Amino acid sequence: MIDKNHHHPSGGSPVKKLENGWQEALITEYFENGGATIYIPRIINGWLDQEHHSIGSATKKNHHHLQQHQRGKVCVLSIDGGGMRGIIPAKLLAHLERLLQLKTGDSSARIVDFFDIVAGSNVGGMIGTMLFTGKGGSDSNRPLFSAEEAWSIIAHKGRSIFKRRIEELKAPASKKNPAAAATGTVPGATPRGTAGCTGPKFSTDGLDAVLRDMLGDRTLRDTLKPVLVPCYDLATSAPFLFSRAGALESAAWDFRLSDVCRAASATPGLFPPAAVASVDGTTRCTAVDAGMVMNNPAAAAMTHVLHNGEEFPAVRDAGDVLLLSLGSGVFERRYDKGVADWGPCQWARPAAEIVLDNVSDMVDQMLAMAYASSAGRENYLRLQVSSSKSRTVMPASGYPAESDDPSDSNIKRLASVADELLEQKAMEHMGFGGMRALQQTNAERLDWFAEQLIQEQRARALRSSPTVLLKKPKPH
């Protein structure tokens, strides 16, 4: 109960000033006179201020808003797949990490300190794993890599990851692109990258070496917080979700992180399927990249949070979730010449690109509708390169950035796209009404999101009920 006998000159009641100096707005509530008045105390410069609201429709809305603040918000990070285009979301995360460090005054602050769960598809799974896996030893509660290091690794290890098979390099032009060789198709009519029709385009030797070097023998149990990485299991013809929660329950669901990332990266046509097994050998999976069914894993992350009451007891609906979803760019290739004569080999890559874009966009639209109905639209932030004419989609050259092109010029283009994206006006879905441009830039929205992450972490220290109760690894 608030002590109303001792008042601040402004009308508030004194409370002990927070020792850490935070001027955080602690929102609580209590009812007086049979609920006739709602008092909303706030800590301002160490003093308790009280706002009075009359009962009515607006108050009921405030009441719901207050309950959400009391429960807190689960902070979710989702990262799309996209191969080398993972440079885009990774650079955005590096920007966000710098914001968090500046705003908290803590140069050691990391992404994992402010998010409760990460979901990543394809390269997004690799990025999430790098940022959420503990170092072990005396630094067991610190992540292996910073966000700046993560995007740098993708950029500098790209040539090792996307290493062409010797057989593919030696194949004659007629085998690499039989349609072009036979018909003399004009440049641009046959999509770039149809090489690989006779087998996977890349060897896994370089990818395996990079993953082992980064992750060693660490498993899902070694992640600091929940990690979700989807793949598609050819043996069962069903999606398969690698999850920290399952790994903590049983060794039958614990997998080496290098295998998890290898499975997530097994894009059909580019890399061969990955045969992976749990650490005890009882669970096996013949995996390919889940991109064509779950390239934007935000919906999977949301479902996991909403239905995991053990770890996220405070969540009631989307309004209780602070979600940052990062895209990896869109395909801007135009297919307008000679496509009538294409066969299965020529259509393979364009079809995949069309599916990837539209699956990701549909997930974004569904989530936007879910947040709009829960009166928490501002809690959902999707950053994605837009195909809107009002924004720069790809660099001025107009040439699309390839997801499997590790060249220096492509890396430079992708880094430029990430920087340009921050300067562009933000876009959001309007339910069934398409997209609309907002007044704020993406940089401004990401700055606001960083503030929300910081406020949520500080408020948790003051709440009587936990917002998140993460499972702890059981002794082996």
Helices and strands as residue ranges (DSSP letters): E 13-14, E 30-32, E 37-44, E 47-54, H 57-71, E 74-79, G 83-86, H 87-104, G 111-113, E 117-120, H 123-132, G 137-139, H 147-161, E 163-164, H 166-170, H 173-176, H 178-183, E 202-203, H 205-215, G 220-222, E 227-233, E 238-243, H 244-249, G 251-253, H 257-264, E 274-277, E 284-289, H 291-294, H 298-306, G 318-320, E 321-326, G 339-341, H 344-373, G 377-379, E 380-383, H 408-423, E 425-429, E 435-441, H 442-460
